[in-house]
C-alpha cells in the first residue's frame, strides 16, 4: 500500500482519489454503493479467489459498475485451456481433483513442488485451478452485459500482438483457426486462448 501511494505521488496522478486496503470480508461486500464506478479493472485476481465462493466476490465487481460502464477482466488464466501455464505448468492439472493434482504435479515437476504439502498446494489463493469463463461473469451471466472483447481487440488480436516467444508465434495459425471456429459456433473465441483478457459493458438502463 505504501509503495502504491508513493507511486501515485511520484507520478503526480492527481485523479487518484484513494488507495485503500480492504479486508477479505470487505472484498465480499465492497464499501461502495451500486453503480459507483464507470470503469472496473480486474487484473489477475479471479484465479486466486476461493473456488467455492468466487461469485461472492465477482458479483461485487459488477454491482459497483455503473450502467453504461466498462469492466476489464485481464491476465486471467483460462481453465478450459488444456495447458495450465499459471502456476504448475502442466497439461490438465487444473481439471484434476485437489487430492490428485499435487501427486501428478510432484511426479512431473519434482523440483518446483519439492516440500509443498497437500494443504499448501490446495489452499485458497494458489491459483492452480485457474478460472472459468462463467467465473469471470456475475451470477446472472451475460444478462445486461455486452461482450466487447473481440470488437475492442482484446481476444485473438491481443494474443497475436503480444506473442513474444518463437513457440507462440509458430502456434498462432492454430489459435487463429480455433478462434474462428469458436466464433462460427457462437462460442466466445477467448475460450480457445490460455488467458482471458475480457471486456464487458453494462447496458444502460432503458
MDTraj code that builds the backbone (N, CA, C; nanometers):
import mdtraj as md
import numpy as np

residues = "UNK UNK UNK UNK UNK UNK UNK UNK UNK UNK UNK UNK UNK UNK UNK UNK UNK UNK UNK UNK UNK UNK UNK UNK UNK UNK UNK UNK UNK UNK UNK UNK UNK UNK UNK UNK UNK UNK UNK UNK UNK UNK UNK UNK UNK UNK UNK UNK UNK UNK UNK UNK UNK UNK UNK UNK UNK UNK UNK UNK UNK UNK UNK UNK UNK UNK UNK UNK UNK UNK UNK UNK UNK UNK UNK UNK UNK UNK UNK UNK UNK UNK UNK UNK UNK UNK UNK UNK UNK UNK UNK UNK UNK UNK UNK UNK UNK UNK UNK UNK UNK UNK UNK UNK UNK UNK UNK UNK UNK UNK UNK UNK UNK UNK UNK UNK UNK UNK UNK UNK UNK UNK UNK UNK UNK UNK UNK UNK UNK UNK UNK UNK UNK UNK UNK UNK UNK UNK UNK UNK UNK UNK UNK UNK UNK UNK UNK UNK UNK UNK UNK UNK UNK UNK UNK UNK UNK UNK UNK UNK UNK UNK UNK UNK UNK UNK UNK UNK UNK UNK UNK UNK UNK UNK UNK UNK UNK UNK UNK UNK UNK UNK UNK UNK UNK UNK UNK UNK UNK UNK UNK UNK UNK UNK UNK UNK UNK UNK UNK UNK UNK UNK UNK UNK UNK UNK".split()
xyz = np.array([
    [0.0825, -0.1189, 0.0000],
    [0.0000, 0.0000, 0.0000],
    [0.0868, 0.1251, 0.0000],
    [0.1922, 0.1244, 0.0801],
    [0.2791, 0.2421, 0.0859],
    [0.3501, 0.2649, -0.0468],
    [0.3890, 0.1554, -0.1115],
    [0.4549, 0.1675, -0.2426],
    [0.3573, 0.2263, -0.3437],
    [0.2333, 0.1791, -0.3417],
    [0.1321, 0.2308, -0.4341],
    [0.1075, 0.3786, -0.4096],
    [0.0949, 0.4164, -0.2843],
    [0.0735, 0.5589, -0.2523],
    [0.1926, 0.6432, -0.2973],
    [0.3139, 0.5891, -0.2804],
    [0.4329, 0.6618, -0.3235],
    [0.4348, 0.6789, -0.4744],
    [0.3923, 0.5727, -0.5478],
    [0.3868, 0.5804, -0.6944],
    [0.2865, 0.6870, -0.7396],
    [0.1730, 0.6910, -0.6728],
    [0.0711, 0.7911, -0.7068],
    [0.1284, 0.9316, -0.6912],
    [0.2046, 0.9502, -0.5845],
    [0.2645, 1.0821, -0.5606],
    [0.3754, 1.1113, -0.6605],
    [0.4634, 1.0125, -0.6833],
    [0.5763, 1.0321, -0.7755],
    [0.5297, 1.0627, -0.9172],
    [0.4237, 0.9925, -0.9597],
    [0.3734, 1.0092, -1.0957],
    [0.2710, 1.1210, -1.1080],
    [0.2464, 1.1869, -0.9957],
    [0.1526, 1.3007, -0.9917],
    [0.0171, 1.2641, -1.0529],
    [-0.0349, 1.1503, -1.0056],
    [-0.1647, 1.1028, -1.0528],
    [-0.2753, 1.1697, -0.9725],
    [-0.3023, 1.2923, -1.0078],
    [-0.3943, 1.3747, -0.9299],
    [-0.5378, 1.3225, -0.9301],
    [-0.5721, 1.2417, -1.0324],
    [-0.7092, 1.1918, -1.0414],
    [-0.7344, 1.0719, -0.9496],
    [-0.6278, 1.0142, -0.8928],
    [-0.6449, 0.9042, -0.7981],
    [-0.6949, 0.9610, -0.6667],
    [-0.8170, 0.9283, -0.6320],
    [-0.8781, 0.9845, -0.5115],
    [-0.8412, 0.9084, -0.3854],
    [-0.8185, 0.7766, -0.4015],
    [-0.7994, 0.6955, -0.2820],
    [-0.7237, 0.5675, -0.3146],
    [-0.6306, 0.5307, -0.2280],
    [-0.5651, 0.4000, -0.2331],
    [-0.6028, 0.3325, -0.1024],
    [-0.6752, 0.2231, -0.1134],
    [-0.7383, 0.1666, 0.0055],
    [-0.7102, 0.0180, 0.0191],
    [-0.6785, -0.0244, 0.1398],
    [-0.6614, -0.1662, 0.1701],
    [-0.7919, -0.2198, 0.2270],
    [-0.8429, -0.3264, 0.1656],
    [-0.9691, -0.3853, 0.2086],
    [-0.9445, -0.5209, 0.2735],
    [-1.0200, -0.5510, 0.3764],
    [-1.0119, -0.6823, 0.4384],
    [-1.0799, -0.7852, 0.3482],
    [-1.0583, -0.9126, 0.3775],
    [-1.1216, -1.0178, 0.2990],
    [-1.2735, -1.0046, 0.3051],
    [-1.3250, -0.9747, 0.4233],
    [-1.4703, -0.9593, 0.4378],
    [-1.5210, -0.8421, 0.3542],
    [-1.4457, -0.7335, 0.3498],
    [-1.4880, -0.6164, 0.2722],
    [-1.4883, -0.6439, 0.1223],
    [-1.3998, -0.7316, 0.0757],
    [-1.3973, -0.7611, -0.0678],
    [-1.5178, -0.8447, -0.1092],
    [-1.5870, -0.9040, -0.0119],
    [-1.7097, -0.9770, -0.0426],
    [-1.8325, -0.8874, -0.0350],
    [-1.8138, -0.7684, 0.0168],
    [-1.9189, -0.6653, 0.0149],
    [-1.8473, -0.5314, 0.0103],
    [-1.8115, -0.4915, -0.1101],
    [-1.7296, -0.3720, -0.1281],
    [-1.7984, -0.2484, -0.0692],
    [-1.7220, -0.1645, -0.0027],
    [-1.7808, -0.0487, 0.0662],
    [-1.8116, 0.0683, -0.0283],
    [-1.8789, 0.0355, -0.1372],
    [-1.9176, 0.1371, -0.2339],
    [-2.0620, 0.1126, -0.2751],
    [-2.1359, 0.2178, -0.3079],
    [-2.2759, 0.1983, -0.3490],
    [-2.2869, 0.1358, -0.4879],
    [-2.4041, 0.0872, -0.5200],
    [-2.4309, 0.0326, -0.6532],
    [-2.3986, 0.1375, -0.7592],
    [-2.3342, 0.0935, -0.8671],
    [-2.3079, 0.1837, -0.9791],
    [-2.2140, 0.2979, -0.9473],
    [-2.1171, 0.2748, -0.8582],
    [-2.0279, 0.3829, -0.8150],
    [-1.9181, 0.4145, -0.9162],
    [-1.8855, 0.3189, -1.0056],
    [-1.7685, 0.3355, -1.0923],
    [-1.8036, 0.3234, -1.2402],
    [-1.7381, 0.4074, -1.3204],
    [-1.7504, 0.3996, -1.4662],
    [-1.6643, 0.2873, -1.5232],
    [-1.5581, 0.2528, -1.4528],
    [-1.4625, 0.1533, -1.5017],
    [-1.4145, 0.0681, -1.3852],
    [-1.4158, -0.0630, -1.4040],
    [-1.3621, -0.1577, -1.3063],
    [-1.2603, -0.2450, -1.3778],
    [-1.1405, -0.2547, -1.3225],
    [-1.0354, -0.3391, -1.3800],
    [-1.0030, -0.4508, -1.2821],
    [-1.0113, -0.5749, -1.3312],
    [-0.9842, -0.6946, -1.2509],
    [-0.8621, -0.7620, -1.3130],
    [-0.7474, -0.7444, -1.2527],
    [-0.6207, -0.7859, -1.3138],
    [-0.5592, -0.9022, -1.2363],
    [-0.5661, -1.0221, -1.2953],
    [-0.5034, -1.1380, -1.2329],
    [-0.5552, -1.1672, -1.0939],
    [-0.6868, -1.1622, -1.0759],
    [-0.7473, -1.1759, -0.9435],
    [-0.8297, -1.3042, -0.9294],
    [-0.9164, -1.3310, -1.0261],
    [-1.0222, -1.4309, -1.0073],
    [-0.9662, -1.5703, -0.9802],
    [-0.8550, -1.6063, -1.0444],
    [-0.7985, -1.7402, -1.0227],
    [-0.7485, -1.7610, -0.8802],
    [-0.7297, -1.6515, -0.8067],
    [-0.6805, -1.6605, -0.6688],
    [-0.7921, -1.6548, -0.5643],
    [-0.9150, -1.6431, -0.6077],
    [-1.0273, -1.6402, -0.5145],
    [-1.0672, -1.7833, -0.4759],
    [-1.1225, -1.8019, -0.3547],
    [-1.1694, -1.9362, -0.3160],
    [-1.2695, -1.9904, -0.4182],
    [-1.2456, -2.1093, -0.4690],
    [-1.3231, -2.1634, -0.5804],
    [-1.4725, -2.1694, -0.5496],
    [-1.5077, -2.2148, -0.4300],
    [-1.6485, -2.2349, -0.3968],
    [-1.7240, -2.1038, -0.3755],
    [-1.6513, -1.9936, -0.3614],
    [-1.7162, -1.8669, -0.3274],
    [-1.6866, -1.7553, -0.4274],
    [-1.6397, -1.7888, -0.5445],
    [-1.5914, -1.6850, -0.6355],
    [-1.6971, -1.5815, -0.6707],
    [-1.8199, -1.6248, -0.6900],
    [-1.9218, -1.5279, -0.7301],
    [-1.9566, -1.4306, -0.6186],
    [-1.9260, -1.4656, -0.4938],
    [-1.9484, -1.3705, -0.3849],
    [-1.8596, -1.2475, -0.4030],
    [-1.7426, -1.2682, -0.4618],
    [-1.6505, -1.1580, -0.4890],
    [-1.6813, -1.0939, -0.6247],
    [-1.6918, -1.1779, -0.7264],
    [-1.7063, -1.1279, -0.8640],
    [-1.8370, -1.0493, -0.8804],
    [-1.9436, -1.0939, -0.8171],
    [-2.0705, -1.0206, -0.8273],
    [-2.0549, -0.8760, -0.7809],
    [-1.9657, -0.8549, -0.6863],
    [-1.9432, -0.7201, -0.6345],
    [-1.8799, -0.6293, -0.7399],
    [-1.7923, -0.6843, -0.8230],
    [-1.7294, -0.6031, -0.9272],
    [-1.8351, -0.5466, -1.0216],
    [-1.9355, -0.6279, -1.0491],
    [-2.0410, -0.5852, -1.1407],
    [-2.1461, -0.4989, -1.0698],
    [-2.1660, -0.5219, -0.9414],
    [-2.2628, -0.4406, -0.8659],
    [-2.2205, -0.2938, -0.8612],
    [-2.0913, -0.2702, -0.8418],
    [-2.0448, -0.1321, -0.8278],
    [-2.0222, -0.0637, -0.9624],
    [-2.0440, -0.1377, -1.0718],
    [-2.0261, -0.0817, -1.2063],
    [-2.1519, -0.0065, -1.2489],
    [-2.1317, 0.1141, -1.2925],
    [-2.2428, 0.2000, -1.3358],
    [-2.3033, 0.1481, -1.4665],
    [-2.4352, 0.1567, -1.4843],
    [-2.4942, 0.1249, -1.6150],
    [-2.4264, 0.2092, -1.7241],
    [-2.3832, 0.1444, -1.8295],
    [-2.3057, 0.2119, -1.9328],
    [-2.1563, 0.2057, -1.9061],
    [-2.1178, 0.1535, -1.7889],
    [-1.9767, 0.1437, -1.7521],
    [-1.9094, 0.0201, -1.8104],
    [-1.7783, 0.0152, -1.7962],
    [-1.6958, -0.0901, -1.8564],
    [-1.6214, -0.1672, -1.7482],
    [-1.6062, -0.2979, -1.7702],
    [-1.5249, -0.3806, -1.6815],
    [-1.4279, -0.4624, -1.7659],
    [-1.3021, -0.4630, -1.7255],
    [-1.2000, -0.5416, -1.7932],
    [-1.1474, -0.6495, -1.7003],
    [-1.1544, -0.7741, -1.7446],
    [-1.1001, -0.8876, -1.6691],
    [-0.9767, -0.9344, -1.7456],
    [-0.8592, -0.8993, -1.6946],
    [-0.7358, -0.9186, -1.7698],
    [-0.6413, -1.0181, -1.7025],
    [-0.5542, -1.0770, -1.7866],
    [-0.4448, -1.1626, -1.7388],
    [-0.4951, -1.2714, -1.6438],
    [-0.6049, -1.3358, -1.6840],
    [-0.6685, -1.4381, -1.6007],
    [-0.6582, -1.5733, -1.6705],
    [-0.5859, -1.6693, -1.6133],
    [-0.5652, -1.7984, -1.6814],
    [-0.6959, -1.8745, -1.7016],
    [-0.7106, -1.9282, -1.8205],
    [-0.8335, -1.9930, -1.8650],
    [-0.8328, -2.1420, -1.8295],
    [-0.9258, -2.1830, -1.7440],
    [-0.9319, -2.3230, -1.7011],
    [-0.9625, -2.4174, -1.8173],
    [-1.0329, -2.3684, -1.9170],
    [-1.0701, -2.4552, -2.0299],
    [-0.9515, -2.4868, -2.1202],
    [-0.8450, -2.4104, -2.1113],
    [-0.7285, -2.4346, -2.1967],
    [-0.6501, -2.5540, -2.1409],
    [-0.6146, -2.6513, -2.2240],
    [-0.5555, -2.7761, -2.1728],
    [-0.4260, -2.7598, -2.0932],
    [-0.3409, -2.6656, -2.1320],
    [-0.2130, -2.6491, -2.0626],
    [-0.2248, -2.5419, -1.9553],
    [-0.2006, -2.5802, -1.8310],
    [-0.2014, -2.4838, -1.7205],
    [-0.0672, -2.4121, -1.7217],
    [-0.0671, -2.2828, -1.7443],
    [0.0576, -2.2082, -1.7581],
    [0.0817, -2.1089, -1.6452],
    [-0.0078, -2.1050, -1.5490],
    [-0.0029, -2.0002, -1.4471],
    [0.0828, -2.0368, -1.3267],
    [0.0758, -2.1618, -1.2808],
    [0.1471, -2.1967, -1.1581],
    [0.2273, -2.3255, -1.1702],
    [0.1604, -2.4370, -1.2033],
    [0.2279, -2.5665, -1.2091],
    [0.2953, -2.5882, -1.3446],
    [0.2315, -2.5416, -1.4509],
    [0.2897, -2.5536, -1.5837],
    [0.2783, -2.6919, -1.6444],
    [0.1656, -2.7603, -1.6172],
    [0.1440, -2.8943, -1.6711],
    [0.0071, -2.9029, -1.7382],
    [-0.0061, -2.9869, -1.8399],
    [-0.1379, -3.0041, -1.9020],
    [-0.2347, -3.0753, -1.8084],
    [-0.3592, -3.0290, -1.8113],
    [-0.4735, -3.0928, -1.7450],
    [-0.4750, -3.0827, -1.5925],
    [-0.3709, -3.0307, -1.5301],
    [-0.3660, -3.0305, -1.3835],
    [-0.4829, -2.9535, -1.3228],
    [-0.5267, -2.8469, -1.3920],
    [-0.6351, -2.7639, -1.3397],
    [-0.7696, -2.8349, -1.3390],
    [-0.7788, -2.9480, -1.4108],
    [-0.9041, -3.0238, -1.4177],
    [-0.9091, -3.1378, -1.3153],
    [-0.7978, -3.1630, -1.2484],
    [-0.7907, -3.2775, -1.1572],
    [-0.8477, -3.2455, -1.0197],
    [-0.8940, -3.3471, -0.9458],
    [-0.9397, -3.3254, -0.8078],
    [-0.8245, -3.2743, -0.7216],
    [-0.8530, -3.1965, -0.6188],
    [-0.7472, -3.1380, -0.5362],
    [-0.6500, -3.2388, -0.4755],
    [-0.6950, -3.3593, -0.4461],
    [-0.6039, -3.4582, -0.3872],
    [-0.5162, -3.5272, -0.4923],
    [-0.5596, -3.5246, -0.6161],
    [-0.4837, -3.5902, -0.7237],
    [-0.3840, -3.4935, -0.7873],
    [-0.4222, -3.3680, -0.8001],
    [-0.3383, -3.2688, -0.8707],
    [-0.1969, -3.2574, -0.8143],
    [-0.1779, -3.2466, -0.6813],
    [-0.0397, -3.2355, -0.6326],
    [0.0440, -3.3612, -0.6546],
    [-0.0188, -3.4779, -0.6537],
    [0.0543, -3.6025, -0.6817],
    [0.1052, -3.6012, -0.8253],
    [0.0159, -3.5629, -0.9176],
    [0.0516, -3.5506, -1.0589],
    [0.1603, -3.4447, -1.0773],
    [0.1430, -3.3312, -1.0094],
    [0.2394, -3.2232, -1.0215],
    [0.3776, -3.2621, -0.9706],
    [0.3827, -3.3291, -0.8563],
    [0.5117, -3.3686, -0.7994],
    [0.5809, -3.4751, -0.8834],
    [0.5009, -3.5577, -0.9496],
    [0.5596, -3.6619, -1.0347],
    [0.6314, -3.6011, -1.1547],
    [0.5759, -3.4926, -1.2086],
    [0.6330, -3.4334, -1.3301],
    [0.7056, -3.3004, -1.3067],
    [0.6864, -3.2411, -1.1902],
    [0.7556, -3.1164, -1.1553],
    [0.8145, -3.1295, -1.0146],
    [0.9013, -3.2303, -0.9941],
    [0.9503, -3.2563, -0.8580],
    [1.0272, -3.1392, -0.7965],
    [1.1077, -3.0707, -0.8742],
    [1.1842, -2.9588, -0.8186],
    [1.0938, -2.8429, -0.7790],
    [1.0009, -2.8109, -0.8659],
    [0.9136, -2.6971, -0.8397],
    [0.8271, -2.7197, -0.7163],
    [0.7830, -2.8441, -0.6958],
    [0.6890, -2.8733, -0.5886],
    [0.7517, -2.9476, -0.4705],
    [0.8841, -2.9526, -0.4664],
    [0.9501, -3.0217, -0.3554],
    [0.9146, -2.9540, -0.2229],
    [0.8691, -3.0350, -0.1280],
    [0.8376, -2.9827, 0.0047],
    [0.7015, -2.9186, 0.0173],
    [0.6257, -2.9090, -0.0936],
    [0.4921, -2.8489, -0.0899],
    [0.3918, -2.9528, -0.0406],
    [0.3241, -2.9232, 0.0688],
    [0.2266, -3.0174, 0.1239],
    [0.0933, -3.0061, 0.0507],
    [0.0069, -3.1051, 0.0723],
    [-0.1266, -3.1023, 0.0122],
    [-0.2013, -2.9772, 0.0562],
    [-0.1900, -2.9433, 0.1836],
    [-0.2580, -2.8241, 0.2354],
    [-0.2085, -2.6972, 0.1674],
    [-0.0783, -2.6867, 0.1482],
    [-0.0209, -2.5689, 0.0827],
    [-0.0612, -2.5614, -0.0640],
    [-0.0623, -2.6764, -0.1305],
    [-0.0956, -2.6800, -0.2727],
    [-0.2400, -2.6380, -0.2976],
    [-0.3304, -2.6817, -0.2103],
    [-0.4742, -2.6642, -0.2351],
    [-0.5360, -2.5463, -0.1606],
    [-0.4595, -2.4741, -0.0812],
    [-0.5200, -2.3650, -0.0054],
    [-0.5675, -2.2544, -0.0990],
    [-0.6713, -2.1798, -0.0580],
    [-0.7219, -2.0709, -0.1426],
    [-0.6112, -1.9699, -0.1749],
    [-0.6102, -1.9260, -0.2980],
    [-0.5129, -1.8256, -0.3386],
    [-0.3984, -1.8787, -0.4215],
    [-0.3807, -2.0121, -0.4266],
    [-0.2666, -2.0655, -0.5011],
    [-0.2844, -2.0529, -0.6523],
    [-0.4079, -2.0526, -0.7002],
    [-0.4332, -2.0200, -0.8402],
    [-0.4194, -2.1326, -0.9394],
    [-0.3847, -2.2546, -0.8948],
    [-0.3569, -2.3627, -0.9910],
    [-0.4816, -2.4089, -1.0659],
    [-0.6016, -2.3815, -1.0123],
    [-0.7230, -2.4252, -1.0807],
    [-0.7685, -2.3266, -1.1881],
    [-0.6982, -2.2134, -1.1975],
    [-0.7309, -2.1128, -1.2987],
    [-0.8759, -2.0641, -1.2840],
    [-0.9320, -2.0050, -1.3868],
    [-1.0680, -1.9503, -1.3782],
    [-1.1478, -1.9876, -1.5022],
    [-1.2752, -2.0114, -1.4824],
    [-1.3624, -2.0440, -1.5949],
    [-1.4244, -1.9161, -1.6516],
    [-1.4784, -1.9275, -1.7719],
    [-1.5485, -1.8157, -1.8357],
    [-1.6613, -1.7659, -1.7462],
    [-1.7404, -1.8584, -1.6931],
    [-1.8557, -1.8179, -1.6119],
    [-1.8130, -1.7498, -1.4824],
    [-1.6963, -1.7852, -1.4302],
    [-1.6483, -1.7222, -1.3074],
    [-1.6010, -1.5789, -1.3299],
    [-1.5777, -1.5429, -1.4554],
    [-1.5411, -1.4043, -1.4879],
    [-1.6641, -1.3160, -1.5044],
    [-1.7810, -1.3775, -1.5007],
    [-1.9086, -1.3080, -1.5142],
    [-1.9814, -1.3091, -1.3810],
    [-2.0803, -1.2227, -1.3629],
    [-2.1606, -1.2296, -1.2413],
    [-2.2482, -1.3544, -1.2411],
    [-2.3147, -1.3786, -1.1291],
    [-2.4020, -1.4966, -1.1176],
    [-2.5100, -1.4981, -1.2247],
    [-2.5496, -1.3811, -1.2684],
    [-2.6550, -1.3682, -1.3701],
    [-2.6032, -1.3904, -1.5114],
    [-2.4744, -1.4186, -1.5266],
    [-2.4174, -1.4420, -1.6586],
    [-2.4100, -1.3135, -1.7409],
    [-2.4339, -1.3263, -1.8704],
    [-2.4231, -1.2113, -1.9614],
    [-2.5478, -1.1231, -1.9622],
    [-2.6471, -1.1566, -1.8826],
    [-2.7690, -1.0751, -1.8794],
    [-2.7338, -0.9313, -1.8417],
    [-2.7741, -0.8386, -1.9267],
    [-2.7471, -0.6977, -1.9009],
    [-2.6065, -0.6534, -1.9355],
    [-2.5293, -0.7404, -2.0033],
    [-2.3923, -0.7076, -2.0396],
    [-2.3704, -0.7244, -2.1895],
    [-2.2784, -0.6469, -2.2434],
    [-2.2332, -0.6634, -2.3813],
    [-2.0891, -0.7129, -2.3781],
    [-2.0611, -0.8206, -2.4484],
    [-1.9246, -0.8702, -2.4594],
    [-1.8572, -0.7993, -2.5768],
    [-1.7652, -0.7094, -2.5459],
    [-1.6972, -0.6310, -2.6490],
    [-1.5504, -0.6710, -2.6645],
    [-1.5176, -0.7882, -2.6128],
    [-1.3786, -0.8344, -2.6135],
    [-1.3186, -0.8351, -2.7530],
    [-1.3845, -0.9017, -2.8461],
    [-1.3309, -0.9139, -2.9816],
    [-1.3374, -0.7811, -3.0555],
    [-1.4465, -0.7106, -3.0375],
    [-1.4648, -0.5829, -3.1068],
    [-1.3546, -0.4833, -3.0712],
    [-1.3092, -0.4878, -2.9465],
    [-1.2066, -0.3943, -2.8998],
    [-1.0651, -0.4505, -2.9125],
    [-1.0525, -0.5708, -2.9688],
    [-0.9204, -0.6256, -2.9954],
    [-0.8537, -0.6937, -2.8775],
    [-0.9319, -0.7350, -2.7765],
    [-0.8714, -0.7993, -2.6600],
    [-0.8801, -0.9517, -2.6636],
    [-0.9223, -1.0098, -2.7722],
    [-0.9262, -1.1552, -2.7853],
    [-0.8048, -1.2049, -2.8604],
    [-0.8293, -1.2665, -2.9769],
    [-0.7189, -1.3222, -3.0536],
    [-0.6202, -1.2150, -3.0970],
    [-0.6695, -1.0984, -3.1348],
    [-0.5794, -0.9931, -3.1830],
    [-0.4778, -0.9531, -3.0757],
    [-0.5252, -0.9387, -2.9533],
    [-0.4351, -0.9045, -2.8430],
    [-0.3342, -1.0172, -2.8198],
    [-0.3830, -1.1421, -2.8273],
    [-0.2961, -1.2581, -2.8100],
    [-0.1868, -1.2583, -2.9175],
    [-0.2257, -1.2295, -3.0405],
    [-0.1296, -1.2280, -3.1511],
    [-0.0280, -1.1149, -3.1353],
    [-0.0769, -0.9976, -3.1001],
    [0.0112, -0.8811, -3.0928],
    [0.1067, -0.8857, -2.9740],
    [0.0755, -0.9674, -2.8739],
    [0.1637, -0.9786, -2.7578],
    [0.2485, -1.1060, -2.7618],
    [0.2450, -1.1794, -2.8739],
    [0.3267, -1.3004, -2.8875],
    [0.4740, -1.2611, -2.8929],
    [0.5518, -1.3156, -2.8016],
    [0.6936, -1.2811, -2.7945],
    [0.7833, -1.4021, -2.8231],
    [0.7448, -1.5188, -2.7755],
    [0.8306, -1.6364, -2.7924],
    [0.8137, -1.6971, -2.9316],
    [0.9167, -1.7661, -2.9750],
    [0.9134, -1.8305, -3.1067],
    [0.8037, -1.9372, -3.1115],
    [0.7908, -2.0135, -3.0028],
    [0.6898, -2.1194, -2.9986],
    [0.5496, -2.0616, -3.0138],
    [0.5221, -1.9540, -2.9417],
    [0.3881, -1.8946, -2.9502],
    [0.3604, -1.8409, -3.0900],
    [0.4614, -1.7799, -3.1510],
    [0.4429, -1.7275, -3.2862],
    [0.4160, -1.8403, -3.3862],
    [0.4832, -1.9536, -3.3677],
    [0.4621, -2.0668, -3.4575],
    [0.3212, -2.1255, -3.4428],
    [0.2653, -2.1133, -3.3227],
    [0.1329, -2.1704, -3.2960],
    [0.0179, -2.0752, -3.3307],
    [0.0489, -1.9540, -3.3676],
    [-0.0560, -1.8554, -3.3959],
    [-0.1575, -1.9024, -3.5000],
    [-0.1156, -1.9661, -3.6114],
    [-0.2160, -2.0122, -3.7083],
    [-0.3177, -2.1087, -3.6477],
    [-0.2718, -2.1976, -3.5597],
    [-0.3640, -2.2920, -3.4956],
    [-0.4620, -2.2184, -3.4056],
    [-0.4135, -2.1204, -3.3311],
    [-0.5021, -2.0409, -3.2454],
    [-0.6016, -1.9604, -3.3290],
    [-0.5549, -1.9090, -3.4431],
    [-0.6437, -1.8309, -3.5298],
    [-0.7586, -1.9174, -3.5807],
    [-0.7272, -2.0395, -3.6233],
    [-0.8308, -2.1304, -3.6726],
    [-0.9274, -2.1669, -3.5608],
    [-0.8744, -2.1981, -3.4418],
    [-0.9594, -2.2361, -3.3285],
    [-1.0535, -2.1227, -3.2905],
    [-1.0026, -2.0007, -3.2880],
    [-1.0856, -1.8849, -3.2521],
    [-1.1916, -1.8588, -3.3586],
    [-1.1553, -1.8755, -3.4852],
    [-1.2522, -1.8559, -3.5937],
    [-1.3633, -1.9597, -3.5863],
    [-1.3266, -2.0825, -3.5530],
    [-1.4265, -2.1895, -3.5399],
    [-1.5194, -2.1615, -3.4221],
    [-1.4630, -2.1187, -3.3119],
    [-1.5444, -2.0857, -3.1948],
    [-1.6425, -1.9742, -3.2271],
    [-1.5954, -1.8747, -3.2993],
    [-1.6825, -1.7620, -3.3371],
    [-1.7974, -1.8118, -3.4247],
    [-1.7669, -1.9014, -3.5174],
    [-1.8699, -1.9547, -3.6070],
    [-1.9732, -2.0370, -3.5297],
    [-1.9286, -2.1026, -3.4236],
    [-2.0177, -2.1850, -3.3421],
    [-2.0928, -2.1039, -3.2361],
    [-2.0651, -1.9738, -3.2314],
    [-2.1316, -1.8889, -3.1336],
    [-2.0738, -1.8989, -2.9940],
    [-1.9498, -1.9463, -2.9861],
    [-1.8800, -1.9604, -2.8581],
    [-1.7764, -1.8491, -2.8455],
    [-1.7549, -1.7940, -2.7262],
    [-1.6528, -1.6892, -2.7113],
    [-1.5155, -1.7374, -2.7577],
    [-1.4532, -1.6723, -2.8532],
    [-1.3216, -1.7140, -2.9010],
    [-1.2162, -1.7194, -2.7906],
    [-1.2338, -1.6393, -2.6864],
    [-1.1356, -1.6375, -2.5776],
    [-1.1227, -1.7713, -2.5071],
    [-1.2236, -1.8566, -2.5209],
    [-1.2157, -1.9895, -2.4600],
    [-1.1050, -2.0745, -2.5222],
    [-1.0559, -2.0339, -2.6386],
    [-0.9500, -2.1078, -2.7072],
    [-0.8109, -2.0575, -2.6691],
    [-0.8031, -1.9557, -2.5864],
    [-0.6760, -1.8923, -2.5534],
    [-0.6332, -1.9275, -2.4111],
    [-0.5039, -1.9269, -2.3837],
    [-0.4581, -1.9648, -2.2496],
    [-0.4965, -1.8668, -2.1399],
    [-0.5138, -1.7401, -2.1747],
    [-0.5506, -1.6382, -2.0759],
    [-0.6713, -1.5589, -2.1244],
    [-0.7554, -1.5236, -2.0292],
    [-0.8670, -1.4347, -2.0594],
    [-0.8216, -1.2897, -2.0500],
    [-0.8589, -1.2125, -2.1508],
    [-0.8490, -1.0667, -2.1466],
    [-0.9824, -1.0177, -2.2026],
    [-1.0769, -0.9971, -2.1136],
    [-1.2166, -0.9766, -2.1496],
    [-1.2612, -0.8342, -2.1180],
    [-1.3498, -0.7831, -2.2023],
    [-1.4071, -0.6504, -2.1791],
    [-1.5587, -0.6591, -2.1947],
    [-1.6294, -0.6150, -2.0921],
    [-1.7756, -0.6136, -2.0944],
    [-1.8259, -0.4726, -2.0635],
    [-1.9401, -0.4428, -2.1177],
    [-2.0063, -0.3150, -2.0898],
    [-2.1429, -0.3441, -2.0298],
    [-2.1719, -0.2791, -1.9180],
    [-2.3045, -0.2954, -1.8577],
    [-2.4030, -0.2099, -1.9357],
    [-2.5076, -0.2713, -1.9825],
    [-2.6045, -0.1983, -2.0646],
    [-2.6688, -0.0839, -1.9855],
    [-2.6840, 0.0313, -2.0502],
    [-2.7524, 0.1430, -1.9819],
    [-2.8970, 0.1059, -1.9511],
    [-2.9500, 0.1670, -1.8489],
    [-3.0909, 0.1443, -1.8165],
    [-3.1794, 0.2015, -1.9266],
    [-3.2856, 0.1305, -1.9570],
    [-3.3774, 0.1757, -2.0630],
    [-3.4519, 0.3018, -2.0181],
])
top = md.Topology()
chain = top.add_chain()
for i, resn in enumerate(residues, 1):
    res = top.add_residue(resn, chain, resSeq=i)
    for name in ("N", "CA", "C"):
        top.add_atom(name, md.element.get_by_symbol(name[0]), res)
traj = md.Trajectory(xyz[None], top)
